[in-house]
Amino acid sequence: MYKMYSNQSYIQISPLTEEDYLRWSGLLAERLGIIVPKERKMFLQSKIWSRMREIGYQDYSKYWDYINSGIEGNLEWSQLVDRLTVHETSFFRHPPSFELVKEDLEQKILRAKGTLRYKIWSVSCATGEEAYSLALLAQSVCKQSEKKSYFGVTATDVSSPAVALAKQAFYSIDKLSSIDASLHDGVKTLNHEMFTIKDAIKKRMAFGVFNLLDVNKPSNIKYDVIYCQNVLMYFDKSVREQILDGLVNHLNHDGLLVLGQTEINSWSHEKMKRVNKNRTLAFRLK
Ligand SMILES: C[S@@+](CC[C@H](N)C(=O)[O-])C[C@H]1O[C@@H](n2cnc3c(N)ncnc32)[C@H](O)[C@@H]1O
């Protein structure tokens, strides 16, 4: 037992015992598919503890009971999930993958018989930068085309606080430098510190909380692009493969599945063929 000082008075912290570690890491694996190896036990302890401290808990078991208690427990769980997940992201984080989406949309506009309706899904959107990057890009391609075309971006994440921030779309002005100047007509500077995304683009977005572990549940919604980057690495290999197999069922004919380049190395699927583009890892529905 050791003591930690807060702005109220000192609070006793009990370290996460072996049994606690197994219980909490098991819950994370079961509900999120996320694996917390033993070397990261201190990470788990500090995240759970800091949340417990915020809401006045000092005992892991009592907090465990609270997390597992009906609707209130579910709401608290979503707060804890936000602490335990990594939301590092940026606009146009992996330029070659965005270039691939741009080329795909241009091609599909050219080939479309009538009006093209292009649907994109950013499956772990964190605070929204990836989803808005896709939207800014699609908006610019559609605008430049003589043919009529529409796009929509669905942005989901397992963390509801992250999704709420994504929806608000307030970003620090230094992030603007990652967005090519040719796309700046889609953003609005608010003051010398912040910018946001213009309503014309926000109107094309739909946000929601979604756990990738639920990807195999039946759904009729299909996308032309599924953009899934920097999330698979948190899962076990078998879970990664189940998620990817599930994502395939959400693709339209000729749809693209865009992954992070180093996130999986031996996945293949009978319905998918590898896209041959340098510095990307992407598959297309045959
Ligand atoms: C490092 S961020 C990546 C954000 C963005 N895709 C990018 O590449 O910049 C990882 C995101 O995955 C989300 N995540 C973790 N587990 C998830 C799950 N089971 N289902 C959906 N999203 C999950 C986290 O909440 C976090 O926002």
The ligand as an SDF file (V2000), in Angstrom:
LIG
                    3D

 27 29  0  0  0  0  0  0  0  0999 V2000
   -4.4910    4.9000  -32.2620 C   0  0  0  0  0  0  0  0  0  0  0  0
   -6.1730    5.2950  -32.5580 S   0  0  0  0  0  0  0  0  0  0  0  0
   -6.2290    5.2630  -34.3190 C   0  0  0  0  0  0  0  0  0  0  0  0
   -7.0960    6.3590  -34.8860 C   0  0  0  0  0  0  0  0  0  0  0  0
   -7.1220    6.4110  -36.4200 C   0  0  0  0  0  0  0  0  0  0  0  0
   -7.6780    5.2250  -36.9840 N   0  0  0  0  0  0  0  0  0  0  0  0
   -5.7410    6.6770  -36.9900 C   0  0  0  0  0  0  0  0  0  0  0  0
   -5.1600    5.7880  -37.6000 O   0  0  0  0  0  0  0  0  0  0  0  0
   -5.2240    7.7750  -36.8140 O   0  0  0  0  0  0  0  0  0  0  0  0
   -6.9700    3.7610  -32.1150 C   0  0  0  0  0  0  0  0  0  0  0  0
   -8.4690    3.8830  -31.9070 C   0  0  0  0  0  0  0  0  0  0  0  0
   -9.0230    2.5730  -31.8850 O   0  0  0  0  0  0  0  0  0  0  0  0
  -10.1140    2.5840  -30.9990 C   0  0  0  0  0  0  0  0  0  0  0  0
  -10.4500    1.2220  -30.5850 N   0  0  0  0  0  0  0  0  0  0  0  0
   -9.8190    0.4230  -29.6940 C   0  0  0  0  0  0  0  0  0  0  0  0
  -10.4710   -0.7190  -29.5390 N   0  0  0  0  0  0  0  0  0  0  0  0
  -11.5410   -0.6730  -30.3730 C   0  0  0  0  0  0  0  0  0  0  0  0
  -12.6110   -1.5670  -30.6500 C   0  0  0  0  0  0  0  0  0  0  0  0
  -12.7040   -2.7460  -30.0440 N   0  0  0  0  0  0  0  0  0  0  0  0
  -13.5410   -1.1860  -31.5490 N   0  0  0  0  0  0  0  0  0  0  0  0
  -13.4530    0.0240  -32.1760 C   0  0  0  0  0  0  0  0  0  0  0  0
  -12.4760    0.9100  -31.9350 N   0  0  0  0  0  0  0  0  0  0  0  0
  -11.5220    0.5580  -31.0510 C   0  0  0  0  0  0  0  0  0  0  0  0
   -9.6150    3.4530  -29.8440 C   0  0  0  0  0  0  0  0  0  0  0  0
  -10.6690    3.9570  -29.0560 O   0  0  0  0  0  0  0  0  0  0  0  0
   -8.8370    4.5350  -30.5820 C   0  0  0  0  0  0  0  0  0  0  0  0
   -9.5960    5.6820  -30.8130 O   0  0  0  0  0  0  0  0  0  0  0  0
  1  2  1  0
  2  3  1  0
  2 10  1  0
  3  4  1  0
  4  5  1  0
  5  6  1  0
  5  7  1  0
  7  8  2  0
  7  9  1  0
 10 11  1  0
 11 12  1  0
 11 26  1  0
 12 13  1  0
 13 14  1  0
 13 24  1  0
 14 15  1  0
 14 23  1  0
 15 16  2  0
 16 17  1  0
 17 18  1  0
 17 23  2  0
 18 19  1  0
 18 20  2  0
 20 21  1  0
 21 22  2  0
 22 23  1  0
 24 25  1  0
 24 26  1  0
 26 27  1  0
M  CHG  2   2   1   9  -1
M  END
$$$$
